[in-house]
Amino acid sequence: MSAAIAGFAHLASGKVRDLYAPEGRDDALLLVASDRVSAYDVVLPTPIPGKGAMLTALTRWWLARFPDVPNALLDDESSVPDAVRDRSMLVRRLDMHPVECVVRGVVTGSGYAEYVERGSISGVRLPQGLQEGDLLPEPIFTPAFKAAQGDHDENIAFDRVVELVGGPAAEALRATSLDVFRRAAEVAGARGLLLADTKLEFGAAGDGGIVLADEVLTSDSSRYWDADAYAEGRRGVSFDKQIVRDWLRAHWDGTGAPPRLPDEVVARTADRYRELLDRLAAAD
C-alpha cells in the first residue's frame, strides 16, 4: 500500500495516510497523504488523482489561519523528497490523545442518527424536533473515542474524555476545538461555504499543553456545504467524496471486494475537492 522513500522508514499506513520516520531523527515524522479514497470503512481500488496533494494544501492553508494555535508542523522541509513534497508534512512526534475532537454546527450524518435515537449527541442534549441538516443554535463538541483501525469510532460524553486525558487537557481540547471551528466557519462563510462539522486531533506537548496535529479542516475530515444551495433548501451539496458514497450505495451491497469507480465518478469527485481548495484559497 505504501511506497518506499529513501531516508525514511515506513511505520504505518491508514486508509489514506502513510507514516514514516526520518532515519537518524527521533523528534519528527513524515505524514504522507495518498490518493486513496475510502468509503464505508473500506479502501476502494480506485484512487482520486491529486487528492493527497489537495488535502495537504488544505491543511497547510488552514494552519496558517491559526498562528496562535500550537500545531505539529515543522518548518524543516529540506530533507523531504521531491516525489512526495506536495502531499507530505514533516511533523513533530507527539503523544496523541485518544480522542477524535468532533465539532458540529449542523445535525447530520451519524450525529443525526444518534439524535433521533437518544435526543442527544455524545451526551449533549439537543432541542426536540430537529431535522436532518438543521443548523444548531451554537456549535457543539461531540467527541469520539478512537477505535482500532477497521473499527468504528465510539461517540463518548465529555466525562469520558476527562477520564481518558484528565480534566485540564479535556477542557483544553473542547475549548480549542470549538474556537477553531467557529473561526473556520466564519472564514468559510465569507467564501460561500457552510462548515457543517469537522474532526480535529491533538497531541500532548512536553509542557502539558495540546498541539493540533494530523489533517486540519480538509474535505476528508470535514463537511463543507454550498451556502447558496443550503439557503435554497438544497441541503448537503458538498465538496467531498459524497459522490463516491452515492455511487457505491447504488452499485454495491457492501459484501465482497468493492467495485472500481467509473472514470466519470473519479473526475467529478476530484473536481469537488479542487473546487473547495480554490474557493478557500482564491482570496489570498
Buried (B, 14 or more C-beta within 10 A) or exposed (E): EBEEBEEBEBEEBBBBBBBBBBEEBEEBBBBBBBBBBBBEEBBBEBBBEBBBBBBBBBBEBBBEBBEEBBBBBBEEEEBBEEEBEBBBBBBBEBEBBEBBBBBBBBBBBBBBEBBEEEEBBBBBEBEEEBEBBBEBEEBBBBBBBBEEEEEEBEBBBBEBBBEBBBEEBBBBBBEBBBBBBBBBBEBBEEBEBBBBBBBBBBBBBEEEBBBBBBBBBBBBBBBBBBBEBBEEEEBBBBBBBBBBBEBBEEEBEEEEEBEEBEEEBBEBBBEBBBBBBEBBEEEE
